[in-house]
């Protein structure tokens, strides 16, 4: 339930963040496109909240312990323009997916199926990747700035993840499984993130 | 096309506004519920934008002339709390529906069907009406403040509508049809609004 609460809040806030940041788009068509892509996240939120209710939990209560971590992450990583917003969408989505994949092995079948549905939603990440690639191609000078921004996002993300883990032993146990450590997981996520940055034309 | 552009932008911005204002909710469950209800608006936006494209128009261009009117309306009617946000959702949705109904008679069949689909979307307005009724019942003291707020919203809305009409003769012609005047239409919308305010427990 801790894990489902964390994921549900992550999806709800990813939705809100995308709709907010869509205002940074250079035109109304792209602004609307990011909002439309964000709908996949609020649908995922609903699936996760329904699962929590099915398990007898109050979704709002299950999400509450993680509110502050997300709030402080967002406060320290507010994008200044459309490309920074897209890097945050692409990177945030991808790191979240890697994280979900890493922990889903330990879950029971119903939850694993739910997770598969959540992971199948890639509209926002695809839109962001396409736009970033086009921007880097049109003006290679943005690469350095966006690469730096991506590193900062990952750094802040790792900080918050360590904070959440330190405050919630049960969740940490579930996340690392037996034998693993949180640091090893975070290193793995960071490596996968670096490969992905390369694929949209950014540096590690 | 002017009319479809106005409606499309109205739906896109209604979606964004609801997601922003959802942050005023007293708990995460209601915050998520308003965001979920808002999805109907972005779906309506997509229907209207597709129709514009079908007619050979660029949706972003068709929407652009109305951006400033919506922006200044929102800047002057920023809700201070959850109940004010809900009154804006309920009232905005209802006035928009009345307006659409008033003008749809003059449209061709394909567009009339599209408008029927747009009007059938009432998730956000229903949620808002239910919450407002419950709040008024729980604390009748909020009635005065919310009634005043609703009157202010209508007043600001009429101001912007007159501004848009003055700047766009073609649209005004379409809106008032033959024989009618914009003032008569605005009076009719105001009257319908007053009836609706009563139905959720507010005063005119």
Interface residues (C-beta under 8 A of the other chain):
Chain A: X9 X12 X15 X16 X19 X20 X22 X23 X27 X28 X29 X31 X32 X35 X36 X39 X42 X45 X46 X49 X58 X59 X60 X63 X64 X67
Chain B: X9 X12 X15 X16 X19 X20 X22 X23 X27 X28 X29 X31 X32 X35 X36 X39 X42 X45 X46 X49 X58 X59 X60 X63 X64 X67
